[in-house]
Amino acid sequence: MVFLGDDILRWLVLAIGGAMAVGNILALTRPRPPGRAGDDLRRPPLLRSLVMIAVGTLASIWALASLVAG
């Protein structure tokens, strides 16, 4: 017997989509720590972050709806 049964793919999509959305939201909203030098960007690209937030949110909603319905 598999631990999460036939829903393992749905749980994985929920986890990855949620991590994608939350990670990009935090990257946009967190303050940059002082004293960091190097080739780091001053802030993440806004359009790419917004697209990743939308994709992650959509995947999470889809996986959650699949878990509830199935």
MOZI-V864612 format. One record per run of one state. SS is the DSSP state (~ for helix, > for strand, _ for the rest). FROM is the first residue (numbers start at 1). LEN is the number of residues. If there is no record, write none. Layout:
SS & FROM & LEN
SS & FROM & LEN
This chain:
_ & 1 & 4
~ & 5 & 25
_ & 30 & 16
~ & 46 & 24
_ & 70 & 1
